[in-house]
Amino acid sequence: MDKVVATALEAVADVPDGATLAVGGFGLNGVPNVLIEALYERGVSGLGVVSNNCGAMESGLAILLAAGRIARVTGSYIGANKEFARQYLAGELEVEMIPQGTLAERLRAGGAGIPAFYTPAGVGTQVADGGLPWRYDGQGGVALASPPKEVREFDGTEYVLEHGIRTDFALVRAAKGDRHGNLVFNKSTRNFNPLAAMAGRVTIAEVEELVEPGEIDPDAVHLPGIFVQRVVALTPEQASAKMIEQRTVSAPAANGTVSE
């Protein structure tokens, strides 16, 4: 089945207001920027987003966040996103913060059909006991707090019950993909993209390089096409447009060369 869609706008045309989205990316790496920009262009709002972070440097999900299009974020990192912090503390945004490994496993479990699992991460903290602020009231008080979770003991160790995550749609970015939706990710873009793709009921992938079926060695496939419903081929300009979050260079030595 050829899953290639002509444009990003066409690929996200049926994403409604209030939809839940699992979005790949790690920092600025592997973020499906073109699909996110298409959602912004469509004016979709009230979104519930599941992603490691919510964009940075006015790119990625930060575009939707700044426009007030996101209602709820499930993630593990706020970082230097000042608008994220402002909306959260002002009571404009509901936020569920999760340990990073737990978030990854919740996405994977949802995609694998596992409804819940036990993990030691968070035992003895508000992650398990409840009380984490999900929404503030804008006056410094907590309007909505996380509920307590089930804790059980196995072989003398306590574990907290976490639920798998399923979303209406997933947006991911791959280095290479074929027309059947088989995807290959580059290095740390594999941190969350395959997991987000698994969690979505409808998964849309933007790919930097589109190849024909059979051109990807089956052993090299990171995510099989069974998890992908739509593929958008990026233009060379879109594929090469990658930002650097922290640019670090060495000071030049006295002789003009770069020091180690």
Order of alpha helices (4+ residues) and beta strands (2+ residues): alpha-beta-alpha-beta-alpha-beta-alpha-beta-alpha-beta-alpha-beta-beta-beta-beta-beta-beta-beta-alpha-beta-beta-beta-alpha
